[in-house]
């Protein structure tokens, strides 16, 4: 999992890892965040729960 503030090198790190590793799944949480409602704290908690459930299904 890569996380961090803007400009710290997440994209560069991800690109380097993709070149080195062959057994991986790429998930972009921003895509899910953008299609799900996120106006309240409950919405945010639902989003986190969906990400966790999805992650468990692909392990």
C-alpha angles and dihedrals in degrees: 000000000000120000137155147110124307114285099019094114106264094141093045091049092048091051091051092048091050089057093049103039128058102181106069146111120219116215123177109202091191090069092055091042091054095052097044125073112258108173099115137040088250089056089053092049090049089051092052090048091052091050091050093047092049091048091053092053093057098047 
